[in-house]
């Protein structure tokens, strides 16, 4: 009689373990299908983004070509007709600190020499 009770308990444990294994297998199968679907979706999205990148790249190339053709038409006469004037550039320079003694460094920092560009 004791052997029959133990057999019933073992049979219930085996069914319980089998159910856990089957549910785990089902859950893993659902997870696998979700991951596989996500990968396929990402591949399709990547291909679409590559197509968009190619279109944008060609559009940028066309805009660069238009810019270069327009920039070749700009010259001094065109700028004068638009109201721009040519000016003489002035550059500010300082004396080199390496060639000065310690006493004249403070004086050199305050002095600025103006030079005109020879354009």
Number of C-alpha atoms within 10 A of each C-alpha: 5 6 7 9 10 11 11 11 10 12 12 12 12 12 11 12 12 12 12 12 12 12 12 12 12 12 12 12 12 12 12 12 12 12 12 12 12 12 12 12 11 12 12 12 12 12 11 11 12 12 12 11 12 11 12 12 12 11 12 12 12 12 12 12 12 11 11 11 11 10 10 8 9 10 9 12 9 11 12 11 9 9 7 11 10 9 8 10 10 11 10 9 11 12 13 10 13 8 9 13 9 10 8 11 15 12 10 14 12 8 11 11 9 11 11 10 10 7 7
